[in-house]
Amino acid sequence: MLTNSLYLLLETPLANLSEFMRWFNITDTSHYNKRHKRTGHLYQGRYKSILVEKKSYLHILSRYIHLNPVRTKQEGKLPLSEKKKYLRNYTWSSLLGYIDDTRRNGITDYARILESYGGDNKKGRRLYWETICNDLSTGIDIKENVIGGSILGSDTFINWVRDTYLPAKSREIPAVQRLKKYTAKEEIIDALCKETNKSFDEIKKERGIIRQIAMDLLYRIGGLSGTEIGEMMGSLRCLIHLLLRLPRKHIEKLLGISCIPAKIC
């Protein structure tokens, strides 16, 4: 919990997150207003949520949340030693129970996260804290891995969610469109690698027509922006915009490449 936001890491086996959040909002607001003799809303706007793959990202997301107290404008300027001290004394976080079993609450499932660090024991708790400290030095950012603003997981997990839970009528929803863009990107990359007999890393290192074709397809068919392609290909944004204006005839210079759009579509 921060002064202006609240982060919850929840498991919903009954797929009833919206019902829980409605109940939480009502009860927490009522309790807070009664305690502080106030009226009105406590939370502003609707909550935001992401679906997380437990096996790959749950323990990473837990650390990301636990680092939030030292990401504020004021605490972010503290030296590393002071940040560690601040986190160990920040009472509005469940982190204390992960590193000290005498400071636990009754609603957090500590073992679920700590099993990725050796278990809910002295060694596991120490390793979790050491990883948190390492994150303070190296940084940890999961935002770029969240697809469509709503899903965090491996390629297999993302494709499973798309194929299982996204009906055709949802295609106009912006988040779904971003998810479709992501899957199109993967299909383009697979087709390029197959046609050129090269890995994507090899294609990114190219300085010739193949690399230009890759960027063209990601832009025209994948729907990625120049900035997104630049981050993928390791190119300057201005160079990307120039390359994306290549005439289509250049794409047909390489035998077999002209058939890629048909295969993807």
LOGU-318478 format. One record per residue (C-alpha): residue in three letters; residue number from 1; x, y, z. Coordinates in steps of 0.25 Angstrom, whole numbers, plus 2048, in hexadecimal, padded with zeros to 3 digits. Layout:
<atoms>
ALA:NUM:X:Y:Z
...
</atoms>
This chain:
<atoms>
MET:1:800:800:800
LEU:2:805:80E:7FC
THR:3:7FF:81C:7FF
ASN:4:7F8:81C:7F2
SER:5:7F6:80E:7EE
LEU:6:7F4:7FF:7F2
TYR:7:7FA:7F3:7EC
LEU:8:7F4:7E5:7EE
LEU:9:7F9:7D8:7E9
LEU:10:7ED:7CE:7E9
GLU:11:7EA:7C0:7E5
THR:12:7DB:7BF:7DF
PRO:13:7D8:7B0:7DD
LEU:14:7C9:7B4:7DC
ALA:15:7CC:7BF:7D2
ASN:16:7C5:7C9:7DA
LEU:17:7CF:7D4:7DB
SER:18:7C4:7DF:7D8
GLU:19:7BB:7DA:7E3
PHE:20:7C6:7DA:7ED
MET:21:7CB:7E8:7E9
ARG:22:7BD:7ED:7EB
TRP:23:7BC:7E7:7F9
PHE:24:7CA:7EC:7FC
ASN:25:7C7:7FA:7F8
ILE:26:7BA:7FB:800
THR:27:7BF:7F4:80D
ASP:28:7CD:7FB:80D
THR:29:7C7:809:80A
SER:30:7BC:807:815
HIS:31:7C7:803:81F
TYR:32:7D0:80E:81B
ASN:33:7C5:819:81B
LYS:34:7C0:814:829
ARG:35:7CE:814:82F
HIS:36:7D1:822:82A
LYS:37:7C3:828:82B
ARG:38:7C2:82B:81C
THR:39:7B9:829:811
GLY:40:7BA:827:802
HIS:41:7C2:81E:7F9
LEU:42:7D0:818:7FD
TYR:43:7D5:813:7EF
GLN:44:7D4:81B:7E2
GLY:45:7D0:814:7D5
ARG:46:7CF:806:7D2
TYR:47:7DB:7FC:7D6
LYS:48:7E5:7F7:7CC
SER:49:7E9:7E9:7CB
ILE:50:7F2:7DF:7C3
LEU:51:7F1:7D0:7C2
VAL:52:7FE:7CA:7C6
GLU:53:804:7BC:7C3
LYS:54:808:7B6:7D0
LYS:55:813:7AD:7CC
SER:56:81B:7B8:7C4
TYR:57:818:7C6:7CA
LEU:58:811:7C5:7D8
HIS:59:81D:7C5:7E0
ILE:60:823:7D1:7D8
LEU:61:816:7D9:7D9
SER:62:817:7D7:7E8
ARG:63:824:7DD:7E8
TYR:64:820:7E8:7DF
ILE:65:815:7EC:7E8
HIS:66:81E:7EB:7F5
LEU:67:827:7F5:7EE
ASN:68:81C:800:7EC
PRO:69:81E:807:7F9
VAL:70:82C:80C:7F4
ARG:71:828:80F:7E6
THR:72:821:81C:7EB
LYS:73:827:82A:7E7
GLN:74:82D:82C:7F5
GLU:75:831:81E:7F9
GLY:76:837:81B:7EB
LYS:77:842:825:7EE
LEU:78:847:81E:7FB
PRO:79:854:817:7FA
LEU:80:854:807:7F9
SER:81:856:805:808
GLU:82:84B:80E:80C
LYS:83:841:808:802
LYS:84:844:7FA:809
LYS:85:841:800:816
TYR:86:835:807:812
LEU:87:82F:7FA:80C
ARG:88:832:7F2:819
ASN:89:82A:7FC:821
TYR:90:81F:7FF:817
THR:91:813:7FA:81F
TRP:92:809:7FB:814
SER:93:80F:7F0:80C
SER:94:80E:7E1:80C
LEU:95:81D:7E0:80A
LEU:96:820:7E0:819
GLY:97:819:7D2:81A
TYR:98:821:7CD:80F
ILE:99:82E:7D0:815
ASP:100:82A:7CE:824
ASP:101:820:7C4:828
THR:102:81D:7CB:835
ARG:103:817:7D7:82D
ARG:104:80D:7D0:825
ASN:105:7FE:7D2:823
GLY:106:7F3:7C7:822
ILE:107:7EF:7CA:814
THR:108:7FB:7C9:80C
ASP:109:800:7BB:806
TYR:110:80F:7BD:808
ALA:111:812:7AF:804
ARG:112:80D:7B1:7F5
ILE:113:818:7BB:7F2
LEU:114:823:7B6:7FB
GLU:115:822:7A8:7F4
SER:116:82A:7AE:7E9
TYR:117:835:7B2:7F2
GLY:118:837:7A5:7FA
GLY:119:82A:7A4:802
ASP:120:824:7AB:80E
ASN:121:830:7AA:817
LYS:122:83C:7B2:81C
LYS:123:844:7AF:80F
GLY:124:838:7B3:806
ARG:125:835:7C0:80D
ARG:126:844:7C4:80D
LEU:127:845:7C1:7FE
TYR:128:838:7C9:7FB
TRP:129:83E:7D5:803
GLU:130:84B:7D4:7FB
THR:131:844:7D4:7EE
ILE:132:83C:7E0:7F2
CYS:133:849:7E7:7F6
ASN:134:84F:7E3:7E8
ASP:135:843:7E9:7E1
LEU:136:845:7F6:7E8
SER:137:853:7F6:7E1
THR:138:84F:7F1:7D4
GLY:139:841:7F5:7D3
ILE:140:835:7EC:7CF
ASP:141:82A:7F1:7C5
ILE:142:81F:7E8:7C0
LYS:143:817:7F2:7B9
GLU:144:81D:7F0:7AC
ASN:145:819:7E1:7AD
VAL:146:80A:7E3:7B0
ILE:147:803:7E0:7A3
GLY:148:7F7:7E8:79F
GLY:149:7F8:7EF:7AC
SER:150:7F1:7E3:7B3
ILE:151:7FA:7D6:7B2
LEU:152:807:7D2:7B7
GLY:153:80D:7C5:7B4
SER:154:814:7BC:7AA
ASP:155:811:7BB:79B
THR:156:80A:7AE:79E
PHE:157:801:7B4:7A9
ILE:158:7FE:7C0:7A1
ASN:159:7F9:7B8:795
TRP:160:7F1:7AF:79E
VAL:161:7EA:7BB:7A4
ARG:162:7E7:7C1:796
ASP:163:7E2:7B4:790
THR:164:7DA:7AF:79C
TYR:165:7D4:7BC:7A1
LEU:166:7D3:7C7:797
PRO:167:7C7:7C6:78E
ALA:168:7C6:7CC:780
LYS:169:7BD:7D7:785
SER:170:7C8:7DC:78E
ARG:171:7D1:7E0:782
GLU:172:7CE:7EF:783
ILE:173:7D2:7F0:792
PRO:174:7E0:7F8:792
ALA:175:7E6:7EE:79B
VAL:176:7E2:7E2:792
GLN:177:7E7:7E9:786
ARG:178:7F5:7EB:78D
LEU:179:7F5:7DC:790
LYS:180:7F2:7D9:782
LYS:181:7FD:7E2:77E
TYR:182:806:7DA:787
THR:183:802:7CC:781
ALA:184:804:7D2:773
LYS:185:812:7D6:776
GLU:186:816:7C8:77A
GLU:187:810:7C2:76D
ILE:188:817:7CC:765
ILE:189:825:7C9:76C
ASP:190:822:7BA:76B
ALA:191:81F:7BC:75C
LEU:192:82C:7C5:759
CYS:193:835:7BB:760
LYS:194:82F:7AF:758
GLU:195:830:7B6:74B
THR:196:83E:7BC:74D
ASN:197:844:7B0:755
LYS:198:849:7B9:760
SER:199:846:7BC:76E
PHE:200:83F:7C9:772
ASP:201:84C:7CD:779
GLU:202:853:7CB:76C
ILE:203:849:7D3:764
LYS:204:84A:7DF:76E
LYS:205:859:7DF:76C
GLU:206:857:7E0:75D
ARG:207:85A:7ED:756
GLY:208:854:7EA:749
ILE:209:847:7E7:742
ILE:210:842:7DC:74C
ARG:211:842:7E5:758
GLN:212:83B:7F0:750
ILE:213:830:7E6:74C
ALA:214:82E:7E1:75A
MET:215:82C:7EF:75F
ASP:216:822:7F2:753
LEU:217:81A:7E5:756
LEU:218:819:7E8:765
TYR:219:814:7F6:762
ARG:220:80A:7F3:756
ILE:221:805:7E5:75B
GLY:222:808:7E5:76A
GLY:223:803:7F3:76C
LEU:224:80F:7F6:775
SER:225:813:805:777
GLY:226:821:80A:773
THR:227:825:80B:781
GLU:228:821:7FD:784
ILE:229:828:7F8:778
GLY:230:835:800:77C
GLU:231:835:7FA:78A
MET:232:834:7EC:783
MET:233:83E:7EE:778
GLY:234:848:7F7:780
SER:235:846:802:776
LEU:236:845:811:778
ARG:237:836:816:777
CYS:238:83A:820:76C
LEU:239:840:815:764
ILE:240:834:80C:766
HIS:241:82B:816:760
LEU:242:834:817:754
LEU:243:834:809:751
LEU:244:825:807:753
ARG:245:823:810:747
LEU:246:82B:806:73E
PRO:247:823:803:731
ARG:248:81D:7F5:730
LYS:249:825:7F1:724
HIS:250:831:7F0:72D
ILE:251:82B:7E5:735
GLU:252:829:7DD:728
LYS:253:838:7DD:725
LEU:254:83B:7D2:72F
LEU:255:836:7C5:729
GLY:256:82B:7BE:731
ILE:257:829:7CA:73B
SER:258:81D:7D0:733
CYS:259:815:7C4:737
ILE:260:816:7C7:746
PRO:261:80A:7D0:747
ALA:262:801:7C6:741
LYS:263:805:7BB:74B
ILE:264:803:7C4:757
CYS:265:7F6:7CA:752
</atoms>
